[in-house]
Amino acid sequence: MKKRVLGLICFCVGCGMLMVIIIPALGWILTSAAVFILVGWLLVCGDD
């Protein structure tokens, strides 16, 4: 479970880096929101 959460965080940060290149101001805001939503969802609906 921890590997899955860490993998999602890394994936979102990587996507965020691409977004920062394209949309400097909104990239990190959107990525942070996505990370918190995904991690929260995994912690609530986690299987461990």
mmCIF entry with sequence, helices, sheets and N, C-alpha, C, O atoms, coordinates in Angstrom:
data_MODEL
# 
_entry.id   MODEL 
# 
_entity.id                         1 
_entity.type                       polymer 
_entity.pdbx_number_of_molecules   1 
# 
_entity_poly.entity_id                      1 
_entity_poly.type                           'polypeptide(L)' 
_entity_poly.nstd_linkage                   no 
_entity_poly.nstd_monomer                   no 
_entity_poly.pdbx_seq_one_letter_code       MKKRVLGLICFCVGCGMLMVIIIPALGWILTSAAVFILVGWLLVCGDD 
_entity_poly.pdbx_seq_one_letter_code_can   MKKRVLGLICFCVGCGMLMVIIIPALGWILTSAAVFILVGWLLVCGDD 
_entity_poly.pdbx_strand_id                 A 
# 
loop_
_entity_poly_seq.entity_id 
_entity_poly_seq.num 
_entity_poly_seq.mon_id 
_entity_poly_seq.hetero 
1 1  MET n 
1 2  LYS n 
1 3  LYS n 
1 4  ARG n 
1 5  VAL n 
1 6  LEU n 
1 7  GLY n 
1 8  LEU n 
1 9  ILE n 
1 10 CYS n 
1 11 PHE n 
1 12 CYS n 
1 13 VAL n 
1 14 GLY n 
1 15 CYS n 
1 16 GLY n 
1 17 MET n 
1 18 LEU n 
1 19 MET n 
1 20 VAL n 
1 21 ILE n 
1 22 ILE n 
1 23 ILE n 
1 24 PRO n 
1 25 ALA n 
1 26 LEU n 
1 27 GLY n 
1 28 TRP n 
1 29 ILE n 
1 30 LEU n 
1 31 THR n 
1 32 SER n 
1 33 ALA n 
1 34 ALA n 
1 35 VAL n 
1 36 PHE n 
1 37 ILE n 
1 38 LEU n 
1 39 VAL n 
1 40 GLY n 
1 41 TRP n 
1 42 LEU n 
1 43 LEU n 
1 44 VAL n 
1 45 CYS n 
1 46 GLY n 
1 47 ASP n 
1 48 ASP n 
# 
_struct_asym.id          A 
_struct_asym.entity_id   1 
# 
loop_
_struct_conf.conf_type_id 
_struct_conf.id 
_struct_conf.pdbx_PDB_helix_id 
_struct_conf.beg_label_comp_id 
_struct_conf.beg_label_asym_id 
_struct_conf.beg_label_seq_id 
_struct_conf.pdbx_beg_PDB_ins_code 
_struct_conf.end_label_comp_id 
_struct_conf.end_label_asym_id 
_struct_conf.end_label_seq_id 
_struct_conf.pdbx_end_PDB_ins_code 
_struct_conf.beg_auth_comp_id 
_struct_conf.beg_auth_asym_id 
_struct_conf.beg_auth_seq_id 
_struct_conf.end_auth_comp_id 
_struct_conf.end_auth_asym_id 
_struct_conf.end_auth_seq_id 
_struct_conf.pdbx_PDB_helix_class 
_struct_conf.details 
_struct_conf.pdbx_PDB_helix_length 
HELX_P HELX_P1 AA1 LYS A 2  ? ILE A 22 ? LYS A 2  ILE A 22 1 ? 21 
HELX_P HELX_P2 AA2 PRO A 24 ? CYS A 45 ? PRO A 24 CYS A 45 1 ? 22 
# 
_struct_conf_type.id          HELX_P 
_struct_conf_type.criteria    ? 
_struct_conf_type.reference   ? 
# 
loop_
_atom_site.group_PDB 
_atom_site.id 
_atom_site.type_symbol 
_atom_site.label_atom_id 
_atom_site.label_alt_id 
_atom_site.label_comp_id 
_atom_site.label_asym_id 
_atom_site.label_entity_id 
_atom_site.label_seq_id 
_atom_site.pdbx_PDB_ins_code 
_atom_site.Cartn_x 
_atom_site.Cartn_y 
_atom_site.Cartn_z 
_atom_site.occupancy 
_atom_site.B_iso_or_equiv 
_atom_site.pdbx_formal_charge 
_atom_site.auth_seq_id 
_atom_site.auth_comp_id 
_atom_site.auth_asym_id 
_atom_site.auth_atom_id 
_atom_site.pdbx_PDB_model_num 
ATOM 1   N N  . MET A 1 1  ? 0.827   -1.200 0.000   1.00 0.00 ? 1  MET A N  1 
ATOM 2   C CA . MET A 1 1  ? 0.000   0.000  0.000   1.00 0.00 ? 1  MET A CA 1 
ATOM 3   C C  . MET A 1 1  ? 0.865   1.255  0.000   1.00 0.00 ? 1  MET A C  1 
ATOM 4   O O  . MET A 1 1  ? 0.582   2.208  -0.727  1.00 0.00 ? 1  MET A O  1 
ATOM 5   N N  . LYS A 1 2  ? 1.928   1.257  0.822   1.00 0.00 ? 2  LYS A N  1 
ATOM 6   C CA . LYS A 1 2  ? 2.799   2.431  0.869   1.00 0.00 ? 2  LYS A CA 1 
ATOM 7   C C  . LYS A 1 2  ? 3.482   2.666  -0.471  1.00 0.00 ? 2  LYS A C  1 
ATOM 8   O O  . LYS A 1 2  ? 3.664   3.811  -0.883  1.00 0.00 ? 2  LYS A O  1 
ATOM 9   N N  . LYS A 1 3  ? 3.861   1.588  -1.152  1.00 0.00 ? 3  LYS A N  1 
ATOM 10  C CA . LYS A 1 3  ? 4.492   1.742  -2.466  1.00 0.00 ? 3  LYS A CA 1 
ATOM 11  C C  . LYS A 1 3  ? 3.514   2.353  -3.459  1.00 0.00 ? 3  LYS A C  1 
ATOM 12  O O  . LYS A 1 3  ? 3.906   3.150  -4.311  1.00 0.00 ? 3  LYS A O  1 
ATOM 13  N N  . ARG A 1 4  ? 2.246   1.980  -3.350  1.00 0.00 ? 4  ARG A N  1 
ATOM 14  C CA . ARG A 1 4  ? 1.241   2.514  -4.265  1.00 0.00 ? 4  ARG A CA 1 
ATOM 15  C C  . ARG A 1 4  ? 1.047   4.013  -4.037  1.00 0.00 ? 4  ARG A C  1 
ATOM 16  O O  . ARG A 1 4  ? 0.957   4.782  -4.993  1.00 0.00 ? 4  ARG A O  1 
ATOM 17  N N  . VAL A 1 5  ? 0.982   4.423  -2.779  1.00 0.00 ? 5  VAL A N  1 
ATOM 18  C CA . VAL A 1 5  ? 0.830   5.845  -2.464  1.00 0.00 ? 5  VAL A CA 1 
ATOM 19  C C  . VAL A 1 5  ? 2.056   6.617  -2.923  1.00 0.00 ? 5  VAL A C  1 
ATOM 20  O O  . VAL A 1 5  ? 1.929   7.677  -3.537  1.00 0.00 ? 5  VAL A O  1 
ATOM 21  N N  . LEU A 1 6  ? 3.240   6.096  -2.632  1.00 0.00 ? 6  LEU A N  1 
ATOM 22  C CA . LEU A 1 6  ? 4.474   6.766  -3.039  1.00 0.00 ? 6  LEU A CA 1 
ATOM 23  C C  . LEU A 1 6  ? 4.570   6.852  -4.553  1.00 0.00 ? 6  LEU A C  1 
ATOM 24  O O  . LEU A 1 6  ? 5.015   7.864  -5.094  1.00 0.00 ? 6  LEU A O  1 
ATOM 25  N N  . GLY A 1 7  ? 4.159   5.805  -5.233  1.00 0.00 ? 7  GLY A N  1 
ATOM 26  C CA . GLY A 1 7  ? 4.163   5.822  -6.693  1.00 0.00 ? 7  GLY A CA 1 
ATOM 27  C C  . GLY A 1 7  ? 3.228   6.873  -7.255  1.00 0.00 ? 7  GLY A C  1 
ATOM 28  O O  . GLY A 1 7  ? 3.572   7.563  -8.214  1.00 0.00 ? 7  GLY A O  1 
ATOM 29  N N  . LEU A 1 8  ? 2.042   7.003  -6.664  1.00 0.00 ? 8  LEU A N  1 
ATOM 30  C CA . LEU A 1 8  ? 1.100   8.024  -7.119  1.00 0.00 ? 8  LEU A CA 1 
ATOM 31  C C  . LEU A 1 8  ? 1.639   9.423  -6.869  1.00 0.00 ? 8  LEU A C  1 
ATOM 32  O O  . LEU A 1 8  ? 1.482   10.308 -7.710  1.00 0.00 ? 8  LEU A O  1 
ATOM 33  N N  . ILE A 1 9  ? 2.272   9.630  -5.721  1.00 0.00 ? 9  ILE A N  1 
ATOM 34  C CA . ILE A 1 9  ? 2.846   10.942 -5.428  1.00 0.00 ? 9  ILE A CA 1 
ATOM 35  C C  . ILE A 1 9  ? 3.932   11.276 -6.449  1.00 0.00 ? 9  ILE A C  1 
ATOM 36  O O  . ILE A 1 9  ? 3.968   12.385 -6.982  1.00 0.00 ? 9  ILE A O  1 
ATOM 37  N N  . CYS A 1 10 ? 4.808   10.323 -6.716  1.00 0.00 ? 10 CYS A N  1 
ATOM 38  C CA . CYS A 1 10 ? 5.871   10.554 -7.700  1.00 0.00 ? 10 CYS A CA 1 
ATOM 39  C C  . CYS A 1 10 ? 5.289   10.828 -9.080  1.00 0.00 ? 10 CYS A C  1 
ATOM 40  O O  . CYS A 1 10 ? 5.776   11.702 -9.798  1.00 0.00 ? 10 CYS A O  1 
ATOM 41  N N  . PHE A 1 11 ? 4.259   10.091 -9.452  1.00 0.00 ? 11 PHE A N  1 
ATOM 42  C CA . PHE A 1 11 ? 3.612   10.297 -10.745 1.00 0.00 ? 11 PHE A CA 1 
ATOM 43  C C  . PHE A 1 11 ? 3.024   11.703 -10.834 1.00 0.00 ? 11 PHE A C  1 
ATOM 44  O O  . PHE A 1 11 ? 3.187   12.389 -11.843 1.00 0.00 ? 11 PHE A O  1 
ATOM 45  N N  . CYS A 1 12 ? 2.340   12.123 -9.772  1.00 0.00 ? 12 CYS A N  1 
ATOM 46  C CA . CYS A 1 12 ? 1.724   13.449 -9.780  1.00 0.00 ? 12 CYS A CA 1 
ATOM 47  C C  . CYS A 1 12 ? 2.779   14.553 -9.791  1.00 0.00 ? 12 CYS A C  1 
ATOM 48  O O  . CYS A 1 12 ? 2.604   15.570 -10.462 1.00 0.00 ? 12 CYS A O  1 
ATOM 49  N N  . VAL A 1 13 ? 3.867   14.361 -9.057  1.00 0.00 ? 13 VAL A N  1 
ATOM 50  C CA . VAL A 1 13 ? 4.937   15.358 -9.068  1.00 0.00 ? 13 VAL A CA 1 
ATOM 51  C C  . VAL A 1 13 ? 5.560   15.441 -10.457 1.00 0.00 ? 13 VAL A C  1 
ATOM 52  O O  . VAL A 1 13 ? 5.860   16.533 -10.939 1.00 0.00 ? 13 VAL A O  1 
ATOM 53  N N  . GLY A 1 14 ? 5.753   14.306 -11.096 1.00 0.00 ? 14 GLY A N  1 
ATOM 54  C CA . GLY A 1 14 ? 6.289   14.302 -12.461 1.00 0.00 ? 14 GLY A CA 1 
ATOM 55  C C  . GLY A 1 14 ? 5.367   15.022 -13.426 1.00 0.00 ? 14 GLY A C  1 
ATOM 56  O O  . GLY A 1 14 ? 5.821   15.813 -14.253 1.00 0.00 ? 14 GLY A O  1 
ATOM 57  N N  . CYS A 1 15 ? 4.065   14.748 -13.321 1.00 0.00 ? 15 CYS A N  1 
ATOM 58  C CA . CYS A 1 15 ? 3.098   15.465 -14.160 1.00 0.00 ? 15 CYS A CA 1 
ATOM 59  C C  . CYS A 1 15 ? 3.121   16.948 -13.837 1.00 0.00 ? 15 CYS A C  1 
ATOM 60  O O  . CYS A 1 15 ? 2.989   17.785 -14.730 1.00 0.00 ? 15 CYS A O  1 
ATOM 61  N N  . GLY A 1 16 ? 3.288   17.272 -12.572 1.00 0.00 ? 16 GLY A N  1 
ATOM 62  C CA . GLY A 1 16 ? 3.354   18.677 -12.155 1.00 0.00 ? 16 GLY A CA 1 
ATOM 63  C C  . GLY A 1 16 ? 4.545   19.392 -12.769 1.00 0.00 ? 16 GLY A C  1 
ATOM 64  O O  . GLY A 1 16 ? 4.438   20.551 -13.171 1.00 0.00 ? 16 GLY A O  1 
ATOM 65  N N  . MET A 1 17 ? 5.669   18.712 -12.843 1.00 0.00 ? 17 MET A N  1 
ATOM 66  C CA . MET A 1 17 ? 6.848   19.323 -13.455 1.00 0.00 ? 17 MET A CA 1 
ATOM 67  C C  . MET A 1 17 ? 6.586   19.643 -14.918 1.00 0.00 ? 17 MET A C  1 
ATOM 68  O O  . MET A 1 17 ? 6.998   20.693 -15.410 1.00 0.00 ? 17 MET A O  1 
ATOM 69  N N  . LEU A 1 18 ? 5.901   18.743 -15.613 1.00 0.00 ? 18 LEU A N  1 
ATOM 70  C CA . LEU A 1 18 ? 5.541   19.026 -17.002 1.00 0.00 ? 18 LEU A CA 1 
ATOM 71  C C  . LEU A 1 18 ? 4.576   20.201 -17.082 1.00 0.00 ? 18 LEU A C  1 
ATOM 72  O O  . LEU A 1 18 ? 4.691   21.038 -17.978 1.00 0.00 ? 18 LEU A O  1 
ATOM 73  N N  . MET A 1 19 ? 3.627   20.272 -16.154 1.00 0.00 ? 19 MET A N  1 
ATOM 74  C CA . MET A 1 19 ? 2.655   21.362 -16.150 1.00 0.00 ? 19 MET A CA 1 
ATOM 75  C C  . MET A 1 19 ? 3.324   22.696 -15.851 1.00 0.00 ? 19 MET A C  1 
ATOM 76  O O  . MET A 1 19 ? 2.918   23.728 -16.387 1.00 0.00 ? 19 MET A O  1 
ATOM 77  N N  . VAL A 1 20 ? 4.350   22.682 -14.996 1.00 0.00 ? 20 VAL A N  1 
ATOM 78  C CA . VAL A 1 20 ? 5.065   23.918 -14.668 1.00 0.00 ? 20 VAL A CA 1 
ATOM 79  C C  . VAL A 1 20 ? 5.733   24.490 -15.911 1.00 0.00 ? 20 VAL A C  1 
ATOM 80  O O  . VAL A 1 20 ? 5.813   25.707 -16.075 1.00 0.00 ? 20 VAL A O  1 
ATOM 81  N N  . ILE A 1 21 ? 6.209   23.614 -16.782 1.00 0.00 ? 21 ILE A N  1 
ATOM 82  C CA . ILE A 1 21 ? 6.826   24.085 -18.017 1.00 0.00 ? 21 ILE A CA 1 
ATOM 83  C C  . ILE A 1 21 ? 5.776   24.752 -18.906 1.00 0.00 ? 21 ILE A C  1 
ATOM 84  O O  . ILE A 1 21 ? 6.049   25.761 -19.556 1.00 0.00 ? 21 ILE A O  1 
ATOM 85  N N  . ILE A 1 22 ? 4.563   24.168 -18.926 1.00 0.00 ? 22 ILE A N  1 
ATOM 86  C CA . ILE A 1 22 ? 3.507   24.673 -19.801 1.00 0.00 ? 22 ILE A CA 1 
ATOM 87  C C  . ILE A 1 22 ? 2.750   25.833 -19.159 1.00 0.00 ? 22 ILE A C  1 
ATOM 88  O O  . ILE A 1 22 ? 2.556   26.875 -19.785 1.00 0.00 ? 22 ILE A O  1 
ATOM 89  N N  . ILE A 1 23 ? 2.322   25.649 -17.904 1.00 0.00 ? 23 ILE A N  1 
ATOM 90  C CA . ILE A 1 23 ? 1.518   26.662 -17.203 1.00 0.00 ? 23 ILE A CA 1 
ATOM 91  C C  . ILE A 1 23 ? 2.199   26.942 -15.863 1.00 0.00 ? 23 ILE A C  1 
ATOM 92  O O  . ILE A 1 23 ? 1.897   26.272 -14.875 1.00 0.00 ? 23 ILE A O  1 
ATOM 93  N N  . PRO A 1 24 ? 3.100   27.906 -15.806 1.00 0.00 ? 24 PRO A N  1 
ATOM 94  C CA . PRO A 1 24 ? 3.927   28.094 -14.606 1.00 0.00 ? 24 PRO A CA 1 
ATOM 95  C C  . PRO A 1 24 ? 3.155   28.287 -13.305 1.00 0.00 ? 24 PRO A C  1 
ATOM 96  O O  . PRO A 1 24 ? 3.488   27.649 -12.306 1.00 0.00 ? 24 PRO A O  1 
ATOM 97  N N  . ALA A 1 25 ? 2.146   29.134 -13.282 1.00 0.00 ? 25 ALA A N  1 
ATOM 98  C CA . ALA A 1 25 ? 1.481   29.455 -12.022 1.00 0.00 ? 25 ALA A CA 1 
ATOM 99  C C  . ALA A 1 25 ? 0.538   28.346 -11.570 1.00 0.00 ? 25 ALA A C  1 
ATOM 100 O O  . ALA A 1 25 ? 0.522   27.985 -10.393 1.00 0.00 ? 25 ALA A O  1 
ATOM 101 N N  . LEU A 1 26 ? -0.243  27.807 -12.492 1.00 0.00 ? 26 LEU A N  1 
ATOM 102 C CA . LEU A 1 26 ? -1.280  26.852 -12.113 1.00 0.00 ? 26 LEU A CA 1 
ATOM 103 C C  . LEU A 1 26 ? -0.772  25.420 -11.999 1.00 0.00 ? 26 LEU A C  1 
ATOM 104 O O  . LEU A 1 26 ? -1.442  24.575 -11.405 1.00 0.00 ? 26 LEU A O  1 
ATOM 105 N N  . GLY A 1 27 ? 0.389   25.138 -12.552 1.00 0.00 ? 27 GLY A N  1 
ATOM 106 C CA . GLY A 1 27 ? 0.891   23.766 -12.564 1.00 0.00 ? 27 GLY A CA 1 
ATOM 107 C C  . GLY A 1 27 ? 1.006   23.147 -11.179 1.00 0.00 ? 27 GLY A C  1 
ATOM 108 O O  . GLY A 1 27 ? 0.490   22.055 -10.940 1.00 0.00 ? 27 GLY A O  1 
ATOM 109 N N  . TRP A 1 28 ? 1.683   23.843 -10.264 1.00 0.00 ? 28 TRP A N  1 
ATOM 110 C CA . TRP A 1 28 ? 1.883   23.278 -8.929  1.00 0.00 ? 28 TRP A CA 1 
ATOM 111 C C  . TRP A 1 28 ? 0.600   23.276 -8.119  1.00 0.00 ? 28 TRP A C  1 
ATOM 112 O O  . TRP A 1 28 ? 0.394   22.385 -7.295  1.00 0.00 ? 28 TRP A O  1 
ATOM 113 N N  . ILE A 1 29 ? -0.264  24.255 -8.336  1.00 0.00 ? 29 ILE A N  1 
ATOM 114 C CA . ILE A 1 29 ? -1.538  24.289 -7.613  1.00 0.00 ? 29 ILE A CA 1 
ATOM 115 C C  . ILE A 1 29 ? -2.375  23.070 -7.986  1.00 0.00 ? 29 ILE A C  1 
ATOM 116 O O  . ILE A 1 29 ? -2.899  22.381 -7.110  1.00 0.00 ? 29 ILE A O  1 
ATOM 117 N N  . LEU A 1 30 ? -2.498  22.806 -9.272  1.00 0.00 ? 30 LEU A N  1 
ATOM 118 C CA . LEU A 1 30 ? -3.283  21.658 -9.729  1.00 0.00 ? 30 LEU A CA 1 
ATOM 119 C C  . LEU A 1 30 ? -2.658  20.344 -9.275  1.00 0.00 ? 30 LEU A C  1 
ATOM 120 O O  . LEU A 1 30 ? -3.370  19.418 -8.884  1.00 0.00 ? 30 LEU A O  1 
ATOM 121 N N  . THR A 1 31 ? -1.340  20.260 -9.326  1.00 0.00 ? 31 THR A N  1 
ATOM 122 C CA . THR A 1 31 ? -0.667  19.034 -8.920  1.00 0.00 ? 31 THR A CA 1 
ATOM 123 C C  . THR A 1 31 ? -0.822  18.783 -7.430  1.00 0.00 ? 31 THR A C  1 
ATOM 124 O O  . THR A 1 31 ? -1.073  17.653 -7.009  1.00 0.00 ? 31 THR A O  1 
ATOM 125 N N  . SER A 1 32 ? -0.671  19.834 -6.628  1.00 0.00 ? 32 SER A N  1 
ATOM 126 C CA . SER A 1 32 ? -0.845  19.679 -5.185  1.00 0.00 ? 32 SER A CA 1 
ATOM 127 C C  . SER A 1 32 ? -2.252  19.213 -4.861  1.00 0.00 ? 32 SER A C  1 
ATOM 128 O O  . SER A 1 32 ? -2.444  18.335 -4.020  1.00 0.00 ? 32 SER A O  1 
ATOM 129 N N  . ALA A 1 33 ? -3.231  19.797 -5.523  1.00 0.00 ? 33 ALA A N  1 
ATOM 130 C CA . ALA A 1 33 ? -4.618  19.383 -5.303  1.00 0.00 ? 33 ALA A CA 1 
ATOM 131 C C  . ALA A 1 33 ? -4.798  17.916 -5.687  1.00 0.00 ? 33 ALA A C  1 
ATOM 132 O O  . ALA A 1 33 ? -5.431  17.157 -4.954  1.00 0.00 ? 33 ALA A O  1 
ATOM 133 N N  . ALA A 1 34 ? -4.245  17.517 -6.827  1.00 0.00 ? 34 ALA A N  1 
ATOM 134 C CA . ALA A 1 34 ? -4.375  16.132 -7.274  1.00 0.00 ? 34 ALA A CA 1 
ATOM 135 C C  . ALA A 1 34 ? -3.705  15.172 -6.296  1.00 0.00 ? 34 ALA A C  1 
ATOM 136 O O  . ALA A 1 34 ? -4.252  14.111 -5.997  1.00 0.00 ? 34 ALA A O  1 
ATOM 137 N N  . VAL A 1 35 ? -2.528  15.537 -5.799  1.00 0.00 ? 35 VAL A N  1 
ATOM 138 C CA . VAL A 1 35 ? -1.817  14.672 -4.855  1.00 0.00 ? 35 VAL A CA 1 
ATOM 139 C C  . VAL A 1 35 ? -2.629  14.490 -3.583  1.00 0.00 ? 35 VAL A C  1 
ATOM 140 O O  . VAL A 1 35 ? -2.797  13.367 -3.107  1.00 0.00 ? 35 VAL A O  1 
ATOM 141 N N  . PHE A 1 36 ? -3.136  15.589 -3.027  1.00 0.00 ? 36 PHE A N  1 
ATOM 142 C CA . PHE A 1 36 ? -3.898  15.481 -1.787  1.00 0.00 ? 36 PHE A CA 1 
ATOM 143 C C  . PHE A 1 36 ? -5.188  14.690 -1.983  1.00 0.00 ? 36 PHE A C  1 
ATOM 144 O O  . PHE A 1 36 ? -5.566  13.901 -1.117  1.00 0.00 ? 36 PHE A O  1 
ATOM 145 N N  . ILE A 1 37 ? -5.859  14.891 -3.099  1.00 0.00 ? 37 ILE A N  1 
ATOM 146 C CA . ILE A 1 37 ? -7.092  14.145 -3.368  1.00 0.00 ? 37 ILE A CA 1 
ATOM 147 C C  . ILE A 1 37 ? -6.794  12.657 -3.520  1.00 0.00 ? 37 ILE A C  1 
ATOM 148 O O  . ILE A 1 37 ? -7.484  11.825 -2.930  1.00 0.00 ? 37 ILE A O  1 
ATOM 149 N N  . LEU A 1 38 ? -5.774  12.314 -4.303  1.00 0.00 ? 38 LEU A N  1 
ATOM 150 C CA . LEU A 1 38 ? -5.453  10.906 -4.524  1.00 0.00 ? 38 LEU A CA 1 
ATOM 151 C C  . LEU A 1 38 ? -4.964  10.217 -3.257  1.00 0.00 ? 38 LEU A C  1 
ATOM 152 O O  . LEU A 1 38 ? -5.380  9.097  -2.960  1.00 0.00 ? 38 LEU A O  1 
ATOM 153 N N  . VAL A 1 39 ? -4.086  10.877 -2.511  1.00 0.00 ? 39 VAL A N  1 
ATOM 154 C CA . VAL A 1 39 ? -3.585  10.272 -1.280  1.00 0.00 ? 39 VAL A CA 1 
ATOM 155 C C  . VAL A 1 39 ? -4.714  10.117 -0.270  1.00 0.00 ? 39 VAL A C  1 
ATOM 156 O O  . VAL A 1 39 ? -4.819  9.083  0.389   1.00 0.00 ? 39 VAL A O  1 
ATOM 157 N N  . GLY A 1 40 ? -5.551  11.129 -0.145  1.00 0.00 ? 40 GLY A N  1 
ATOM 158 C CA . GLY A 1 40 ? -6.695  11.034 0.758   1.00 0.00 ? 40 GLY A CA 1 
ATOM 159 C C  . GLY A 1 40 ? -7.622  9.902  0.373   1.00 0.00 ? 40 GLY A C  1 
ATOM 160 O O  . GLY A 1 40 ? -8.094  9.164  1.237   1.00 0.00 ? 40 GLY A O  1 
ATOM 161 N N  . TRP A 1 41 ? -7.888  9.759  -0.910  1.00 0.00 ? 41 TRP A N  1 
ATOM 162 C CA . TRP A 1 41 ? -8.765  8.687  -1.395  1.00 0.00 ? 41 TRP A CA 1 
ATOM 163 C C  . TRP A 1 41 ? -8.156  7.320  -1.108  1.00 0.00 ? 41 TRP A C  1 
ATOM 164 O O  . TRP A 1 41 ? -8.853  6.398  -0.685  1.00 0.00 ? 41 TRP A O  1 
ATOM 165 N N  . LEU A 1 42 ? -6.841  7.194  -1.343  1.00 0.00 ? 42 LEU A N  1 
ATOM 166 C CA . LEU A 1 42 ? -6.190  5.914  -1.083  1.00 0.00 ? 42 LEU A CA 1 
ATOM 167 C C  . LEU A 1 42 ? -6.177  5.581  0.403   1.00 0.00 ? 42 LEU A C  1 
ATOM 168 O O  . LEU A 1 42 ? -6.337  4.420  0.779   1.00 0.00 ? 42 LEU A O  1 
ATOM 169 N N  . LEU A 1 43 ? -5.988  6.589  1.252   1.00 0.00 ? 43 LEU A N  1 
ATOM 170 C CA . LEU A 1 43 ? -5.980  6.327  2.685   1.00 0.00 ? 43 LEU A CA 1 
ATOM 171 C C  . LEU A 1 43 ? -7.366  5.945  3.186   1.00 0.00 ? 43 LEU A C  1 
ATOM 172 O O  . LEU A 1 43 ? -7.495  5.111  4.082   1.00 0.00 ? 43 LEU A O  1 
ATOM 173 N N  . VAL A 1 44 ? -8.395  6.546  2.619   1.00 0.00 ? 44 VAL A N  1 
ATOM 174 C CA . VAL A 1 44 ? -9.763  6.224  3.031   1.00 0.00 ? 44 VAL A CA 1 
ATOM 175 C C  . VAL A 1 44 ? -10.189 4.866  2.488   1.00 0.00 ? 44 VAL A C  1 
ATOM 176 O O  . VAL A 1 44 ? -10.769 4.056  3.210   1.00 0.00 ? 44 VAL A O  1 
ATOM 177 N N  . CYS A 1 45 ? -9.901  4.621  1.223   1.00 0.00 ? 45 CYS A N  1 
ATOM 178 C CA . CYS A 1 45 ? -10.354 3.386  0.563   1.00 0.00 ? 45 CYS A CA 1 
ATOM 179 C C  . CYS A 1 45 ? -9.254  2.338  0.482   1.00 0.00 ? 45 CYS A C  1 
ATOM 180 O O  . CYS A 1 45 ? -9.375  1.374  -0.275  1.00 0.00 ? 45 CYS A O  1 
ATOM 181 N N  . GLY A 1 46 ? -8.189  2.512  1.247   1.00 0.00 ? 46 GLY A N  1 
ATOM 182 C CA . GLY A 1 46 ? -7.047  1.600  1.173   1.00 0.00 ? 46 GLY A CA 1 
ATOM 183 C C  . GLY A 1 46 ? -7.409  0.184  1.553   1.00 0.00 ? 46 GLY A C  1 
ATOM 184 O O  . GLY A 1 46 ? -8.394  -0.058 2.250   1.00 0.00 ? 46 GLY A O  1 
ATOM 185 N N  . ASP A 1 47 ? -6.596  -0.753 1.083   1.00 0.00 ? 47 ASP A N  1 
ATOM 186 C CA . ASP A 1 47 ? -6.893  -2.161 1.315   1.00 0.00 ? 47 ASP A CA 1 
ATOM 187 C C  . ASP A 1 47 ? -6.009  -2.773 2.395   1.00 0.00 ? 47 ASP A C  1 
ATOM 188 O O  . ASP A 1 47 ? -5.908  -3.997 2.477   1.00 0.00 ? 47 ASP A O  1 
ATOM 189 N N  . ASP A 1 48 ? -5.360  -1.947 3.234   1.00 0.00 ? 48 ASP A N  1 
ATOM 190 C CA . ASP A 1 48 ? -4.534  -2.558 4.283   1.00 0.00 ? 48 ASP A CA 1 
ATOM 191 C C  . ASP A 1 48 ? -4.941  -2.154 5.668   1.00 0.00 ? 48 ASP A C  1 
ATOM 192 O O  . ASP A 1 48 ? -4.331  -2.594 6.643   1.00 0.00 ? 48 ASP A O  1 
# 
